């Protein structure tokens, strides 16, 4: 199992799990560290000089790496915080489940503490792109999904320049956004086939059910209640429960809807295989202005790197290329260097002649 480790966390002795290609412009030579290479301080320094943001490391040989969490969250959030988050969200959800017989404000407070920790972790690592490279296979989808949506929402909030206190509220709102799903029968949630219209009606009640619970017991600030209620509204007014549109959808609802859709698409579900990060990004870009607020999608795109620098990709014309630089406007169209002809750089975004060229997939080619 492999893990993308940012450059600042690399230690000598770690074992590479993917080839890394470095192009030395002075000698015009491609230098390569092979899969299986053991990193030295010297190698790590080299990677730094080449501006490589991180590399894939074999996590079996590095016990200190959490091999279960999805790739894009590992560098940002420590395993302990992930576990703390999941257990605190679980407590709040259980409270909802017991028809709120035992309202325990301390579990909400615990969850707020978790939100603050996630915000602080993300703020102290602000330049980190969220790198997505692995399928996520979870047993416990609900809680992991809540946590991932919270991380992605906070990342968007930071990019939008929200104040720290507001980020704390946003993180809490995202952690609790799906609590109303507890009211949906499990056979509907886990159904491997398409839902009937009646079943979909039941599912559509979950934002209101969750929001009512918070409102009735005055458990959270109004902003948080509103975000839970509106995370399935769509920018063009075709969402639910209230068909709100545009800026009438509260900011938290608009942010969480982008994070929620992205995480849901890239997760394995009972009824389908996960989409790749680039497919999910295309979906968000395609839905900008109709389903999603374009400002929020742009902020999200600035935080997500579907193709880490140095990774090897196959282009639609069959060429193999190495990612050299991200493009902030459209992360699906970075600057690449041809593998066979390292002197040729292609800017997939700005060169008009390349408009039909797309990245088909990430490839792990072995070079003899």
Residue pairs with C-beta under 8 A, 6 or more apart in sequence:
1 58
1 59
1 60
1 67
2 17
2 18
2 56
2 57
2 58
2 59
2 134
3 17
3 56
3 57
3 59
3 62
3 65
3 66
3 67
3 71
3 74
4 54
4 55
4 56
4 57
4 71
4 72
4 74
4 75
4 131
4 133
4 308
5 14
5 54
5 55
5 56
5 57
5 65
5 74
5 75
6 53
6 54
6 75
6 128
7 44
7 47
7 48
7 52
7 53
7 54
7 55
9 54
9 75
10 39
10 44
10 47
10 54
10 55
10 57
11 39
11 44
12 38
12 39
12 40
12 41
12 43
12 44
13 38
13 39
14 38
14 39
14 57
14 58
14 61
14 62
15 36
15 37
15 38
15 39
15 57
15 58
15 61
15 62
16 33
16 34
16 35
16 36
16 37
16 38
16 39
16 55
16 56
16 57
16 58
17 35
17 56
17 57
17 58
17 59
18 35
18 55
18 56
18 311
18 312
18 364
19 32
19 33
19 34
19 35
19 312
19 364
19 365
19 366
19 367
20 32
20 33
20 47
20 52
20 55
20 310
21 30
21 31
21 32
21 310
21 312
21 322
21 339
22 30
22 31
22 32
22 33
22 46
22 47
22 50
22 52
22 310
23 29
23 30
23 31
23 50
23 322
23 324
23 337
23 342
24 30
24 31
28 342
28 343
29 342
30 339
30 342
31 46
32 367
33 39
33 43
33 55
35 364
35 366
37 43
39 55
47 55
51 309
52 309
52 310
53 129
53 131
53 305
53 308
53 309
53 310
54 75
54 131
54 308
55 310
56 133
57 65
59 65
59 66
59 67
60 67
65 74
66 74
66 78
66 79
66 82
69 77
69 79
69 82
70 132
70 134
70 136
70 148
71 131
71 132
71 133
71 134
72 130
72 131
72 132
72 133
72 304
73 82
73 130
73 147
73 148
73 151
75 125
75 128
75 131
76 121
76 122
76 125
76 128
76 130
76 151
77 118
77 121
77 151
78 121
81 114
81 117
81 118
81 121
82 147
84 114
84 117
85 111
85 114
85 118
85 143
85 147
85 150
85 175
86 140
86 143
86 144
86 147
88 107
88 110
88 111
88 113
88 114
88 175
89 111
89 114
89 143
89 146
89 147
89 175
89 176
90 143
91 104
91 107
91 110
91 111
92 107
92 108
92 111
92 176
92 179
93 142
93 143
93 179
93 182
95 102
95 103
95 104
95 107
96 179
96 180
96 182
96 183
96 210
96 213
97 182
100 213
100 216
100 217
103 217
103 219
105 219
108 172
108 219
108 220
111 172
111 175
111 176
112 168
112 172
114 171
114 175
115 150
115 154
115 168
115 169
115 170
115 171
115 172
115 175
116 168
116 171
118 150
118 151
118 154
118 171
119 154
119 164
119 167
119 168
119 171
122 151
122 154
122 155
122 158
123 158
123 164
123 167
126 158
129 303
129 304
129 305
129 308
129 326
130 151
130 152
130 155
130 303
130 304
130 305
131 305
131 308
132 266
132 277
132 304
132 305
132 306
133 277
133 308
133 311
133 362
135 266
135 268
135 274
136 144
136 148
136 266
136 267
136 268
136 274
137 268
138 144
138 145
138 267
138 268
141 267
141 269
142 178
142 181
145 178
145 263
145 264
145 267
146 174
146 175
146 176
146 177
146 178
147 175
148 259
148 263
148 267
149 174
149 175
149 177
149 178
149 256
149 259
149 260
149 263
150 171
150 174
150 175
150 259
152 174
152 258
152 259
152 262
152 263
152 300
152 303
153 170
153 171
153 173
153 174
153 252
153 255
153 256
153 259
154 167
154 170
154 171
154 174
155 300
155 303
156 255
156 258
156 259
156 296
156 299
156 300
156 303
157 166
157 167
157 170
157 255
158 167
158 303
159 299
159 300
159 302
159 303
160 255
160 295
160 296
160 299
162 170
166 223
169 221
169 223
169 224
169 252
170 227
170 252
170 255
172 220
172 224
173 220
173 223
173 224
173 227
173 228
173 252
173 256
174 227
174 252
174 255
174 256
174 259
176 210
176 214
176 220
176 224
176 228
177 207
177 210
177 227
177 228
177 231
177 256
177 260
178 206
178 210
179 210
179 213
179 228
180 205
180 206
180 207
180 208
180 209
180 210
180 211
180 213
180 228
181 189
181 206
181 210
183 205
183 206
183 209
184 202
184 203
184 205
184 206
185 202
188 195
188 199
188 202
188 203
189 203
190 270
191 199
191 270
191 271
192 270
192 271
193 271
194 271
195 203
204 232
204 240
204 241
205 241
207 228
207 229
207 230
207 231
207 232
207 240
207 241
208 229
208 241
210 228
210 229
211 225
211 226
211 228
211 229
213 219
214 220
214 224
214 225
214 228
215 225
223 250
223 252
224 252
226 250
226 252
226 253
227 250
227 251
227 252
227 253
227 255
227 256
229 241
229 242
229 253
230 242
230 244
230 249
230 250
230 252
230 253
230 254
231 252
231 253
231 256
231 257
231 260
232 239
232 240
232 241
232 257
233 239
233 240
233 242
233 243
233 244
233 245
233 249
233 253
233 254
233 257
234 245
234 257
234 290
234 291
234 292
235 245
235 246
235 249
235 254
235 289
235 290
235 291
235 292
235 293
236 245
236 289
236 290
236 291
237 243
237 244
237 245
237 246
238 290
238 291
239 249
239 257
239 291
244 253
246 293
249 293
254 292
254 293
254 296
255 296
257 291
257 292
258 284
258 292
258 293
258 296
258 297
258 300
259 300
261 280
261 283
261 284
261 287
261 291
261 292
262 280
262 281
262 284
262 300
262 304
265 274
265 275
265 279
265 280
265 283
266 274
266 275
266 276
266 277
266 280
267 274
268 274
275 283
276 306
276 361
277 304
277 306
278 306
278 307
278 332
278 359
281 301
281 304
281 306
281 331
281 332
282 332
284 292
284 297
284 300
284 301
285 297
285 301
285 330
285 332
287 297
288 294
288 297
288 298
301 328
301 329
301 330
301 331
302 328
304 331
305 326
305 331
306 331
306 332
307 313
307 323
307 326
307 331
307 334
307 359
307 362
308 323
309 323
309 324
309 325
309 326
310 322
310 323
311 322
311 323
311 362
312 320
312 321
312 322
312 323
312 339
312 362
312 363
312 364
312 365
313 320
313 321
313 322
313 323
313 336
313 359
313 360
313 361
313 362
313 363
314 320
314 321
314 359
314 360
314 361
314 362
314 363
315 321
315 336
315 357
315 358
315 359
315 360
316 356
316 357
316 358
316 359
316 360
317 357
319 338
319 339
319 340
320 338
320 339
320 340
320 363
320 365
321 336
321 337
321 338
321 339
321 346
322 336
322 337
322 339
323 334
323 335
323 336
324 334
324 335
324 336
324 337
324 345
325 334
325 335
326 334
327 333
327 334
327 335
327 347
327 348
327 349
329 349
330 349
332 358
332 359
333 348
333 349
333 359
334 348
334 349
334 359
335 345
335 346
335 347
335 348
335 349
336 345
336 346
336 348
336 359
337 344
337 345
337 346
338 344
338 345
338 346
339 365
346 354
346 357
347 354
348 354
348 357
348 358
348 359
